[in-house]
């Protein structure tokens, strides 16, 4: 397949070059712009939006033009909380539509239209964040003696995690919150600034997604005092800390559930779904994880709504969490003919906004989360479908062997075109304000490690290059920066090798550290739009742009032909600045080298 060159097409996204920043109110009129290359043949441009379910088309006017491009602007009336729109280009060969998936010489449905929303976006700090995920049992021991519960099977720190079987949830390494606090220097050396903890509530497993109470921190982790101390230490360093809350289910040992079993006429019994035989409905059929019924008013008050709720309490001092990641958000509030997911999301959001206006709310949804991301509930989602899976597929070995994320067949190795098509498909169905804050990740505690997925450290560098230059918030699972391996989520929960420097991959750490620093030094990489430039089987080239900066990114999984780009991409006759990788060759044009695997990042203005 030959490379697809995309600079010659019209472009629009939700960034500041095209849409004024800020959140419009109902009734506002927002100017939206579209860029058309000088080679375009359009006779005119129109804006099509949907008002109260009915299409509405208005002409766009030519705002400015030069020898390279033309800019059109149209007035978008914000008549609904989420207003969809796309552009119509009137061309001699027939009109074309421009929407979030690109240009189309055919009629298209509204599903991928651009979106403006009246809902407030994620807090401003999320634009600059790099998140570091820690599984507390496996990060660090403080050395404080703990009395182990009966379910635990103690493990030595160097033991290999059990990837499947009865011992998997019981294998306890003894990491705790003080251990994390003692290693915050590592996080700062790496350059991350948000610590995201998987659950810290008492439970009957090492993963703690089967909580037995939400009232206090697990004593195995050091209890409430340890979380308060960790939070103070994190904030003293100018960092933030987020928790992990399961709103879909509890453990069978949870105090609400044990009370419900003893008194089926009591309030707690209404918190859960029950089958006709009197047995609880379990998450994915697991009776040990009884499913919560969010139609119960008493549950809403205790868990998600208002002062004193679980959601609110842990945002307050002395714990002062800066946000929540919601486990199994896609199933929360959904069962049979009941669908309260959006109600629950909006309720959590309102509770957090009242308690801590700058708190961040992120959902876990492994699949197509578009219908749940209109902007009024979850601020963003863990972007497995729109980032992780496409990147895995593009960087997979030539003969993939691994089955991932529930599929019964091995991961497929995809072309660059297929990879970009998937990324655009998933990004096109949510507002830009969501896309710009999606949690992009190469792996987590629920997946294989990226090093295991792609094998070669040079290919890991390509993956990290994409992670740190793509729109959204990068998330690093602790240990990836050291070259940790793991074949599935449970096997990937490896302890950090603090006392085993032979297990540290220093070169991989430097890749992560350097690319995080590149991101921090560029507003375009943190806040800019995304314009695809070249899509090749083995290479992807794109621009990230703000009003004051343009950055060119090239990532290649294998050697490729390279590409020559027009010199006018350099603003104001400037000289490209190499931020990472090889230098660009500059003469009458810009020459992007064809080295691979590799990453190149250049500031063009």
C-alpha positions as CSV (number, residue, x, y, z in Angstrom):
1,X,0.0,0.0,0.0
2,X,1.3,3.5,-0.8
3,X,1.3,6.2,1.8
4,X,-1.8,8.4,2.1
5,X,-1.0,12.1,2.1
6,X,-3.7,14.1,3.9
7,X,-2.4,17.7,3.9
8,X,-4.3,18.3,0.7
9,X,-7.7,17.9,2.4
10,X,-10.0,20.3,4.3
11,X,-9.6,20.1,8.1
12,X,-11.4,21.0,11.3
13,X,-11.2,19.9,14.9
14,X,-12.4,21.3,18.2
15,X,-9.1,22.9,19.2
16,X,-8.6,26.7,19.6
17,X,-7.6,27.2,15.9
18,X,-11.1,26.3,14.8
19,X,-13.4,26.8,17.8
20,X,-13.2,29.5,20.5
21,X,-12.1,28.0,23.8
22,X,-14.5,28.2,26.7
23,X,-17.9,26.6,27.3
24,X,-20.8,28.2,25.5
25,X,-24.2,28.6,27.0
26,X,-27.5,27.7,25.4
27,X,-28.4,30.4,22.9
28,X,-24.9,31.4,22.2
29,X,-23.6,31.7,18.6
30,X,-20.1,30.2,18.2
31,X,-17.9,31.0,15.2
32,X,-16.4,27.7,13.8
33,X,-13.7,27.6,11.2
34,X,-12.5,25.2,8.6
35,X,-9.1,25.2,6.7
36,X,-9.1,24.3,3.0
37,X,-5.8,24.0,1.1
38,X,-5.1,26.3,-1.8
39,X,-5.4,23.3,-4.1
40,X,-9.0,22.8,-3.2
41,X,-11.7,23.2,-5.8
42,X,-14.6,24.3,-3.6
43,X,-17.0,26.9,-4.9
44,X,-18.3,27.5,-1.5
45,X,-18.5,26.0,2.1
46,X,-21.6,25.6,4.2
47,X,-22.2,24.6,7.8
48,X,-24.8,22.0,8.6
49,X,-26.0,21.6,12.2
50,X,-28.9,20.0,13.9
51,X,-31.3,22.1,15.9
52,X,-34.0,20.3,18.0
53,X,-33.6,17.3,15.7
54,X,-33.9,19.2,12.4
55,X,-31.0,19.9,10.0
56,X,-30.1,23.6,9.5
57,X,-27.6,24.8,6.8
58,X,-26.0,28.2,6.7
59,X,-23.2,29.5,4.3
60,X,-19.7,30.0,5.6
61,X,-17.8,33.1,4.5
62,X,-14.2,33.3,3.4
63,X,-12.3,34.9,6.3
64,X,-8.8,34.9,4.9
65,X,-6.6,33.4,2.2
66,X,-3.0,33.2,1.1
67,X,-1.1,31.2,-1.4
68,X,-1.2,28.1,0.8
69,X,-4.7,27.9,2.3
70,X,-8.2,29.4,2.7
71,X,-10.0,29.8,6.0
72,X,-13.8,29.9,6.1
73,X,-15.9,30.8,9.2
74,X,-19.6,30.1,9.9
75,X,-21.9,30.9,12.8
76,X,-23.0,27.9,14.8
77,X,-26.1,28.4,17.0
78,X,-25.9,26.4,20.2
79,X,-29.6,25.5,20.6
80,X,-29.1,22.2,22.4
81,X,-26.7,21.0,25.2
82,X,-24.8,19.0,22.6
83,X,-24.9,20.5,19.1
84,X,-23.7,18.4,16.2
85,X,-22.3,19.9,13.0
86,X,-20.4,19.2,9.9
87,X,-19.2,21.1,6.8
88,X,-20.4,20.8,3.2
89,X,-17.9,21.6,0.5
90,X,-19.5,22.5,-2.8
91,X,-17.2,21.1,-5.5
92,X,-17.5,20.7,-9.3
93,X,-17.5,16.9,-9.1
94,X,-20.2,16.9,-6.4
95,X,-20.4,18.0,-2.8
96,X,-18.4,16.4,-0.1
97,X,-19.0,16.3,3.7
98,X,-16.3,16.9,6.3
99,X,-17.0,15.4,9.7
100,X,-14.9,13.8,12.5
101,X,-14.0,10.8,10.4
102,X,-12.7,13.0,7.5
103,X,-13.9,13.9,4.0
104,X,-16.6,11.9,2.3
105,X,-17.8,12.0,-1.3
106,X,-21.1,10.5,-0.2
107,X,-23.9,11.2,2.3
108,X,-23.1,10.3,5.9
109,X,-25.1,9.9,9.1
110,X,-24.9,12.3,11.9
111,X,-23.1,9.9,14.3
112,X,-19.6,11.3,13.5
113,X,-20.5,15.0,13.4
114,X,-18.3,17.4,15.3
115,X,-19.8,18.4,18.6
116,X,-20.0,21.6,20.7
117,X,-21.3,21.1,24.2
118,X,-22.6,23.4,27.0
119,X,-21.2,21.1,29.6
120,X,-18.1,22.1,31.5
121,X,-15.0,20.1,30.5
122,X,-12.5,18.4,32.7
123,X,-10.5,20.7,35.1
124,X,-7.8,22.7,33.5
125,X,-5.0,20.8,35.2
126,X,-6.0,17.6,33.4
127,X,-4.6,19.1,30.1
128,X,-1.1,19.1,31.6
129,X,-1.3,15.9,33.5
130,X,0.7,12.7,33.1
131,X,-0.9,10.0,35.2
132,X,0.9,7.2,37.0
133,X,-1.1,4.2,38.0
134,X,-0.1,2.2,41.1
135,X,-1.5,-1.1,42.2
136,X,-0.8,-0.7,45.9
137,X,0.1,-4.3,46.8
138,X,2.8,-4.4,44.2
139,X,4.5,-1.0,44.4
140,X,6.6,-0.9,47.6
141,X,6.7,-2.2,51.2
142,X,7.3,0.2,54.0
143,X,8.6,-2.6,56.2
144,X,5.8,-2.0,58.8
145,X,4.6,-5.4,60.1
146,X,1.0,-6.3,59.2
147,X,-1.2,-9.1,60.4
148,X,-2.4,-11.0,57.3
149,X,-6.0,-12.0,56.8
150,X,-7.0,-15.6,56.4
151,X,-7.5,-15.3,52.7
152,X,-4.0,-14.1,52.0
153,X,-1.2,-16.3,50.5
154,X,2.0,-14.3,51.4
155,X,4.5,-13.9,48.5
156,X,8.1,-12.9,48.5
157,X,8.8,-9.6,46.6
158,X,10.7,-11.4,43.9
159,X,8.0,-14.0,43.3
160,X,6.3,-14.1,39.9
161,X,2.6,-13.1,40.0
162,X,0.2,-16.0,39.5
163,X,-1.6,-15.1,36.2
164,X,-4.7,-17.3,36.7
165,X,-6.2,-19.8,39.1
166,X,-7.4,-19.7,42.7
167,X,-4.2,-18.1,44.0
168,X,-4.3,-15.1,41.7
169,X,-6.5,-12.9,44.0
170,X,-5.0,-14.3,47.2
171,X,-1.3,-13.8,46.4
172,X,-0.3,-10.9,48.7
173,X,3.0,-9.1,48.4
174,X,2.5,-6.6,51.2
175,X,2.9,-3.3,49.4
176,X,1.4,-0.4,51.3
177,X,0.7,3.4,51.1
178,X,3.7,4.4,53.2
179,X,5.8,2.4,50.7
180,X,4.4,4.5,47.9
181,X,5.1,7.7,49.9
182,X,8.7,6.6,50.4
183,X,9.2,6.4,46.6
184,X,7.6,9.6,45.4
185,X,11.1,10.8,44.3
186,X,10.9,8.1,41.5
187,X,7.6,9.6,40.2
188,X,9.1,13.1,40.1
189,X,12.3,11.9,38.3
190,X,10.0,10.3,35.7
191,X,8.0,13.5,35.3
192,X,4.5,12.3,36.2
193,X,2.3,14.5,38.3
194,X,-0.9,12.5,39.1
195,X,-0.8,9.4,41.3
196,X,-3.8,7.2,40.5
197,X,-4.3,4.4,43.1
198,X,-6.3,1.3,42.4
199,X,-8.7,0.6,45.4
200,X,-7.5,1.1,48.9
201,X,-10.7,-0.1,50.8
202,X,-10.6,-3.3,52.8
203,X,-11.6,-6.4,50.7
204,X,-11.1,-10.1,50.4
205,X,-8.5,-10.0,47.6
206,X,-5.2,-8.3,46.6
207,X,-7.0,-6.2,43.9
208,X,-9.6,-4.8,46.4
209,X,-12.4,-4.4,43.8
210,X,-14.5,-6.6,46.2
211,X,-14.8,-4.0,48.9
212,X,-16.0,-5.0,52.4
213,X,-16.6,-1.3,53.4
214,X,-16.1,2.2,52.1
215,X,-15.7,3.6,55.5
216,X,-12.0,3.3,56.0
217,X,-8.7,2.4,54.3
218,X,-7.5,-1.2,54.4
219,X,-5.3,-1.7,57.5
220,X,-3.0,-3.8,55.3
221,X,-2.2,-0.6,53.5
222,X,-1.7,1.4,56.7
223,X,-5.3,2.6,57.3
224,X,-6.7,6.1,57.1
225,X,-3.6,7.7,58.6
226,X,-1.4,6.3,55.7
227,X,-3.7,7.7,53.0
228,X,-3.8,11.1,54.7
229,X,0.0,11.1,54.9
230,X,0.4,10.0,51.3
231,X,-2.0,12.7,50.2
232,X,-0.2,15.4,52.1
233,X,3.2,14.3,50.7
234,X,1.8,14.2,47.1
235,X,0.3,17.6,47.3
236,X,3.4,19.0,49.0
237,X,5.3,18.1,45.7
238,X,2.7,19.9,43.6
239,X,1.2,16.6,42.4
240,X,-2.3,15.2,42.6
241,X,-3.8,11.9,43.8
242,X,-6.9,10.0,42.6
243,X,-8.8,7.1,43.9
244,X,-10.6,4.1,42.4
245,X,-14.2,3.4,43.3
246,X,-16.4,0.5,42.2
247,X,-20.0,1.8,41.9
248,X,-21.3,-1.3,40.1
249,X,-20.9,-3.9,42.9
250,X,-19.4,-4.6,46.2
251,X,-17.8,-7.7,47.7
252,X,-20.1,-10.3,49.2
253,X,-18.4,-9.5,52.5
254,X,-19.4,-5.8,52.3
255,X,-21.2,-4.6,55.4
256,X,-24.2,-3.4,53.3
257,X,-24.6,-6.9,51.8
258,X,-24.2,-8.8,55.1
259,X,-26.8,-6.6,56.6
260,X,-29.1,-7.2,53.6
261,X,-28.7,-10.9,54.0
262,X,-29.7,-10.7,57.7
263,X,-32.7,-8.4,57.1
264,X,-34.3,-8.7,53.6
265,X,-36.8,-6.1,54.6
266,X,-34.2,-3.5,55.6
267,X,-32.9,-0.6,53.6
268,X,-29.6,-2.3,52.6
269,X,-31.6,-5.1,50.9
270,X,-32.8,-2.5,48.4
271,X,-29.2,-1.6,47.5
272,X,-28.8,-4.9,45.6
273,X,-30.4,-6.8,42.7
274,X,-31.9,-10.2,43.7
275,X,-32.9,-13.2,41.6
276,X,-36.2,-15.0,41.9
277,X,-34.4,-17.8,43.9
278,X,-33.3,-15.2,46.5
279,X,-29.7,-15.3,45.4
280,X,-28.0,-12.0,44.5
281,X,-27.3,-10.9,41.0
282,X,-23.5,-11.0,40.6
283,X,-21.3,-8.9,38.3
284,X,-20.8,-11.1,35.2
285,X,-22.4,-13.9,37.2
286,X,-19.9,-13.8,40.1
287,X,-22.1,-14.2,43.2
288,X,-19.1,-13.0,45.2
289,X,-19.6,-9.5,43.6
290,X,-23.3,-8.6,44.2
291,X,-24.5,-5.9,41.9
292,X,-25.8,-2.6,43.2
293,X,-29.2,-1.2,42.3
294,X,-29.0,2.5,41.8
295,X,-32.7,2.9,41.7
296,X,-32.6,2.6,45.5
297,X,-32.7,6.2,47.0
298,X,-30.9,5.0,50.1
299,X,-28.0,3.7,48.0
300,X,-27.7,7.0,46.1
301,X,-27.5,9.0,49.4
302,X,-24.8,6.7,50.9
303,X,-22.7,6.2,47.9
304,X,-22.9,8.9,45.2
305,X,-25.1,11.8,46.1
306,X,-24.3,14.8,48.2
307,X,-22.4,15.5,51.5
308,X,-21.5,12.4,53.5
309,X,-21.6,10.1,50.5
310,X,-18.7,7.8,49.7
311,X,-17.9,9.9,46.6
312,X,-17.8,13.1,48.6
313,X,-16.2,12.1,51.9
314,X,-12.8,11.0,50.4
315,X,-12.4,14.3,48.5
316,X,-12.4,16.1,51.8
317,X,-9.5,16.6,54.2
318,X,-7.5,14.8,55.4
319,X,-7.6,12.5,52.4
320,X,-8.2,15.3,49.8
321,X,-8.4,13.1,46.7
322,X,-8.4,15.1,43.5
323,X,-10.8,12.8,41.7
324,X,-12.1,9.3,41.1
325,X,-11.7,6.7,38.4
326,X,-15.0,4.7,38.4
327,X,-14.6,1.0,37.9
328,X,-17.0,-0.9,35.6
329,X,-18.6,2.5,34.7
330,X,-20.1,1.0,31.6
331,X,-22.3,-1.4,33.7
332,X,-23.0,0.8,36.6
333,X,-26.8,1.4,36.8
334,X,-27.5,-1.0,33.9
335,X,-29.4,-4.2,34.4
336,X,-32.0,-5.7,32.0
337,X,-34.5,-2.9,31.1
338,X,-33.0,-0.5,33.7
339,X,-30.5,2.1,32.5
340,X,-29.4,4.6,35.0
341,X,-25.8,5.0,34.0
342,X,-26.1,8.6,32.9
343,X,-28.1,9.5,36.0
344,X,-25.4,8.0,38.2
345,X,-22.6,9.7,36.2
346,X,-24.3,13.1,36.5
347,X,-25.0,12.6,40.2
348,X,-21.4,11.7,40.9
349,X,-20.2,14.7,38.8
350,X,-22.6,17.1,40.7
351,X,-21.4,15.7,44.1
352,X,-17.8,16.2,43.1
353,X,-18.3,19.7,41.7
354,X,-20.0,20.8,44.9
355,X,-17.3,19.3,47.1
356,X,-14.3,20.1,45.0
357,X,-14.9,22.0,41.7
358,X,-11.5,21.0,40.3
359,X,-12.0,17.3,40.8
360,X,-11.6,14.9,37.9
361,X,-14.1,12.1,37.1
362,X,-12.9,9.3,34.7
363,X,-14.8,6.2,33.7
364,X,-13.6,2.7,32.9
365,X,-15.2,1.4,29.7
366,X,-13.3,-1.1,27.6
367,X,-15.4,-0.9,24.5
368,X,-17.4,1.8,22.7
369,X,-18.0,4.5,25.3
370,X,-19.3,7.2,22.9
371,X,-22.9,7.1,24.1
372,X,-21.8,7.7,27.7
373,X,-19.5,10.6,26.9
374,X,-21.7,13.5,26.0
375,X,-19.8,15.6,28.5
376,X,-22.3,16.0,31.4
377,X,-21.2,12.9,33.3
378,X,-17.8,11.4,33.1
379,X,-15.2,13.9,32.1
380,X,-13.2,11.3,30.2
381,X,-12.8,7.6,29.8
382,X,-9.9,5.1,29.9
383,X,-9.4,5.1,26.1
384,X,-8.8,1.4,25.4
385,X,-10.8,1.4,22.2
386,X,-9.7,4.7,20.8
387,X,-6.0,4.4,21.6
388,X,-4.7,1.3,23.3
389,X,-6.1,-1.3,21.0
390,X,-5.3,0.6,17.8
391,X,-1.7,1.1,19.0
392,X,-1.4,-2.6,20.0
393,X,-2.6,-3.7,16.6
394,X,-0.3,-1.4,14.7
395,X,2.8,-2.4,16.7
396,X,1.9,-6.1,17.1
397,X,4.4,-8.7,15.9
398,X,4.1,-9.8,12.3
399,X,2.5,-13.1,13.6
400,X,0.5,-12.0,16.7
401,X,-0.1,-14.7,19.3
402,X,-1.9,-12.9,22.1
403,X,-5.6,-12.9,22.8
404,X,-6.5,-9.6,24.5
405,X,-9.5,-7.8,26.0
406,X,-11.9,-10.7,25.8
407,X,-11.5,-11.7,22.1
408,X,-11.3,-15.4,21.3
409,X,-8.8,-14.8,18.5
410,X,-5.2,-13.4,18.5
411,X,-4.6,-9.7,18.1
412,X,-4.4,-8.7,14.5
413,X,-1.4,-6.7,13.1
414,X,-3.0,-3.6,11.4
415,X,-1.8,-1.2,8.8
416,X,-1.3,2.5,9.5
417,X,-4.5,3.3,7.6
418,X,-6.6,0.8,9.7
419,X,-5.0,2.2,12.9
420,X,-5.9,5.8,12.1
421,X,-9.4,4.8,10.9
422,X,-10.0,3.2,14.3
423,X,-8.7,6.2,16.2
424,X,-10.8,8.6,14.2
425,X,-13.9,6.4,14.5
426,X,-13.9,6.4,18.3
427,X,-12.8,10.1,18.6
428,X,-15.5,11.3,16.2
429,X,-18.4,10.3,18.4
430,X,-17.5,12.4,21.4
431,X,-17.0,16.1,21.9
432,X,-13.5,17.5,21.5
433,X,-13.6,18.5,25.1
434,X,-13.8,14.8,26.0
435,X,-11.2,13.8,23.4
436,X,-8.7,16.3,24.7
437,X,-8.9,14.6,28.2
438,X,-9.3,10.9,27.4
439,X,-6.9,8.7,29.4
440,X,-4.6,7.2,26.8
441,X,-2.7,4.2,28.0
442,X,-0.4,1.4,26.6
443,X,-1.6,-1.0,29.3
444,X,-3.0,-1.2,32.8
445,X,-3.5,-3.6,35.7
446,X,-6.1,-5.3,33.5
447,X,-4.0,-5.9,30.4
448,X,-0.7,-7.4,29.3
449,X,2.3,-5.2,29.6
450,X,3.3,-3.2,26.5
451,X,6.8,-4.7,26.6
452,X,5.2,-8.2,26.3
453,X,2.7,-7.0,23.6
454,X,5.4,-5.7,21.2
455,X,8.6,-7.4,22.4
456,X,11.3,-5.1,21.1
457,X,12.3,-2.1,23.3
458,X,12.7,0.0,20.1
459,X,9.0,-0.7,19.4
460,X,8.1,0.3,23.0
461,X,9.8,3.6,22.3
462,X,7.4,4.1,19.3
463,X,4.4,3.3,21.5
464,X,5.6,5.8,24.2
465,X,6.2,8.4,21.4
466,X,2.5,8.1,20.4
467,X,1.4,8.1,24.1
468,X,3.1,11.4,24.8
469,X,2.2,13.2,21.6
470,X,-1.4,12.2,21.1
471,X,-4.4,14.3,22.2
472,X,-5.5,13.3,25.7
473,X,-3.9,12.5,29.0
474,X,-1.0,9.9,29.1
475,X,-1.3,7.2,31.7
476,X,1.7,5.1,32.7
477,X,1.2,1.8,34.6
478,X,3.9,1.6,37.3
479,X,6.7,-0.6,36.0
480,X,6.3,0.0,32.3
481,X,9.0,2.6,32.5
482,X,11.4,-0.1,33.8
483,X,10.5,-2.6,31.1
484,X,8.2,-4.8,33.1
485,X,6.5,-7.7,31.4
486,X,3.3,-9.6,31.9
487,X,1.1,-11.8,29.7
488,X,-2.3,-10.8,31.1
489,X,-3.6,-8.2,33.6
490,X,-3.0,-10.4,36.7
491,X,0.4,-11.6,35.6
492,X,1.3,-8.0,34.7
493,X,0.9,-6.8,38.3
494,X,4.6,-7.3,39.0
495,X,6.3,-5.8,42.1
496,X,8.6,-2.9,41.4
497,X,12.2,-4.1,41.6
498,X,13.5,-1.5,43.9
499,X,16.4,-3.7,45.2
500,X,17.1,-5.4,41.9
501,X,18.8,-2.9,39.6
502,X,19.5,-5.8,37.2
503,X,15.7,-5.8,36.5
504,X,15.7,-2.1,35.6
505,X,15.8,-1.2,31.9
506,X,17.6,2.2,32.2
507,X,17.2,2.9,28.5
508,X,13.4,2.5,28.6
509,X,13.2,4.7,31.7
510,X,15.1,7.4,29.8
511,X,12.7,7.0,26.9
512,X,9.7,7.6,29.2
513,X,11.4,10.4,31.1
514,X,12.6,12.2,27.9
515,X,9.2,12.0,26.1
516,X,7.3,13.2,29.1
517,X,9.6,16.2,29.3
518,X,9.0,16.9,25.6
519,X,5.3,16.9,26.2
520,X,5.6,19.2,29.2
521,X,7.7,21.7,27.2
522,X,5.1,22.0,24.4
523,X,1.6,23.5,24.7
524,X,0.7,22.1,21.3
525,X,1.3,18.6,22.5
526,X,-0.8,19.2,25.6
527,X,-3.6,21.3,24.1
528,X,-3.3,21.4,20.4
529,X,-5.5,20.0,17.6
530,X,-4.6,16.9,15.6
531,X,-4.0,17.0,11.8
532,X,-3.0,13.8,10.1
533,X,-0.3,14.4,7.5
534,X,0.9,11.0,6.2
535,X,-0.5,7.6,6.9
536,X,1.7,4.8,5.7
537,X,1.6,1.1,6.5
538,X,4.7,1.5,8.7
539,X,4.6,5.2,9.7
540,X,2.2,7.8,11.0
541,X,2.9,11.5,10.7
542,X,0.7,14.2,12.2
543,X,0.7,17.8,13.4
544,X,-0.3,19.2,16.8
545,X,-1.2,22.9,16.6
546,X,-2.2,25.8,18.8
547,X,-2.4,29.5,17.9
548,X,1.2,29.9,18.9
549,X,2.9,26.6,18.2
550,X,3.1,23.9,15.6
551,X,4.7,20.5,16.3
552,X,5.3,17.7,13.8
553,X,5.4,14.1,15.0
554,X,6.5,11.1,13.1
555,X,6.4,7.5,14.5
556,X,7.5,4.5,12.5
557,X,7.3,0.8,13.4
558,X,9.7,-0.2,10.6
559,X,12.0,1.5,8.1
560,X,9.9,3.4,5.5
561,X,10.5,5.7,2.6
562,X,10.2,9.0,4.6
563,X,8.3,11.9,3.2
564,X,8.9,15.4,1.8
565,X,6.6,18.1,3.2
566,X,6.1,21.7,2.0
567,X,8.4,24.2,3.6
568,X,5.4,26.5,4.4
569,X,4.7,24.3,7.4
570,X,7.5,26.3,9.0
571,X,5.8,29.4,10.4
572,X,7.4,32.8,9.7
573,X,10.4,31.3,8.1
574,X,11.5,29.7,11.3
575,X,14.0,26.8,11.6
576,X,12.7,23.5,12.9
577,X,13.7,22.6,16.4
578,X,14.3,18.9,17.1
579,X,12.6,18.0,20.3
580,X,13.2,14.2,20.0
581,X,14.9,11.9,17.5
582,X,16.7,12.8,14.3
583,X,16.9,16.2,12.7
584,X,14.7,17.2,9.8
585,X,16.5,18.0,6.5
586,X,15.5,21.5,5.4
587,X,16.1,22.9,1.9
588,X,13.2,23.9,-0.5
589,X,11.1,21.4,1.5
590,X,11.1,19.5,4.8
591,X,12.4,16.0,4.6
592,X,11.2,13.6,7.3
593,X,13.7,10.7,7.6
594,X,12.5,7.1,7.0
595,X,14.3,5.6,10.0
596,X,12.4,3.0,11.9
597,X,11.5,1.9,14.5
598,X,11.7,5.4,15.7
599,X,10.1,8.6,16.9
600,X,10.7,12.1,15.7
601,X,9.2,15.3,17.2
602,X,10.0,18.8,15.8
603,X,8.7,22.2,16.7
604,X,8.0,24.0,13.4
605,X,6.9,27.3,15.0
